[in-house]
Amino acid sequence: MEESEKPDMPMTVFFIDDESVLCDCFADEFSDPGITVKTFSDPKLALAEILKNPPDLIFLDYRMPGVTGEELATQMPSEIPKFLVTGELNMKTTFPFTAILKKPFEYEAIRAILDKKKSAA
């Protein structure tokens, strides 16, 4: 089935952060009839799901137990837009993230990213 022939399906967004409270906040704020949000506090489980059922967008934390968001992103399909979410003040990355968002994240900025992706679909 061609991309343009897909029925109207909700956009799928994955949010990966070891802080489960942030996962809950993200899902509560951004889930709607046009957006399915799946959250993961375990980066290994997230990666397995991404490889099995690739989402439309990924938001991921930088510092997680045993892995950085940058290390995790290198293992994901390159065609999926990835947004790094970090509280690090002077964080440097070599991975070509679509954007780097500072924590605490601004809901309006994330809503704009989601709306832009939905309108492009």
N, C-alpha and C positions, 0 to 999 in steps of 0.2 A: 504494500500500500504506500503510495507516495505521501510525502509529508503534507501536501496540500489536500489530500483526500481523507485525512484523519477526521473522524467525527469530533464534534465539540467535546473535548475531554478536558478536565481540569489540568492546569499546569501543576507539575509535581516539583516541590522544593524540599531539599534536604537541609537540615540545620544540625551541625555537629559541634557539640560543646560538652566538656566533661561536667559542667555545672548544670544539673538537671533543672534547677529553677529557671535558668535562662532558656533552656529548651522549652519548658512549659510556657514561659512568657512569649516566646517567638511563635509557638503554635497557636496560642490564644489570640494573639494580635493579628496574625496574617492568614490564618485559615479562613476560607470563605468558599462559596459555591464554585468559584473559578480557580481556586488554589488549594491543592492538597499538600499539607505540610507534614513531613515525617521527620521526627527528631531522634537523635542518637547521642547518648552520653558515652558510648563505647566506640572509639574510632575504628576498631577492627570489625565490629558488626556493621558499621556504616559502610566501610569499604566493600565488604561482601555484598551488601544490598545494592550499592552503586554499580558494581560489576554485573550483578544479576538483573537489576531493573534500573537502568540509568534515569536519573531525574532530569528536569529541564534546567534547574539551577542548583548550585550548592553554596551554602554559607558555612564556613568552618572556622573554628577557634584556632589561634596560633599555638598556644601552649596547652598540651594535654598530656596525661600520663603516658610515658613511653614513646611519644611521637609528637612532632610539631605538625601544624597544619600544612606547612610547606612540604614536609616529607610525605604526608598523606596525599596531598594534591598531585605529586609526581606519579602516584600509583593509579590515578583515576583517568578515565578516558579524556583525551585532550579537548574534544569538541564541546564538553559541558562547561558553561561559564562558572567560574569559581570566585567567590568573594571571601577574602580573609577578614575575620573579625578578631580584633586584638586590643588588649589593654596595654600592650608594650609601648613605651614612649618612643624609644629609638630603635624600633625593629627594622632590620634590613632583610630583604628577601631577594632571591634571584629568580623565583618562580614567577611567570607572567600572569599573576592574578588579574581578573577583570577589574577589580578595585580592592582597596584595603580600607576597611571601615573600623573606626576607633570605638572601643567600648568606653563608657556605655554607648551603645549604638543609638542613632537617631531614628526613631520609627518612620519619620517622614522620608528619610533617605532610602530606607529599605522599601517602603511602599512605592516610591518612585521607580526603583529598580524593578519591582514586581509588575507594576503597571506598564512599564515600557516593554518588558518581555511579553506580557499578555497581549498587548496591542500589536506586537510584531508577529505573533503566532498566526 
